[in-house]
Amino acid sequence: AIVTFDLNNLKYCNDNIGHAAGDAYIEASAKLIREIFGKYGKCYRIGGDEFCAIIRKNKRFNIEK
């Protein structure tokens, strides 16, 4: 299964708080995604604020065709 994620408010962080805050937001989000899905598959950043996880079939997520 492929799960995609799009971070909300990244542009707002960059424009109003600064790029360092935006970078921290991306890093924290990536860490959380890896913690949740990493042992069940692979996680990737596929765009500025987009991530995906490719998950193998397993009982935890009850993935079916």
Buried (B, 14 or more C-beta within 10 A) or exposed (E): BEBEBEBEEBEEBBEEEEEEBBEEBBEEBBEEBBEEBEEBBEBBBEEEBEBBBEBEEEEEBEBEE
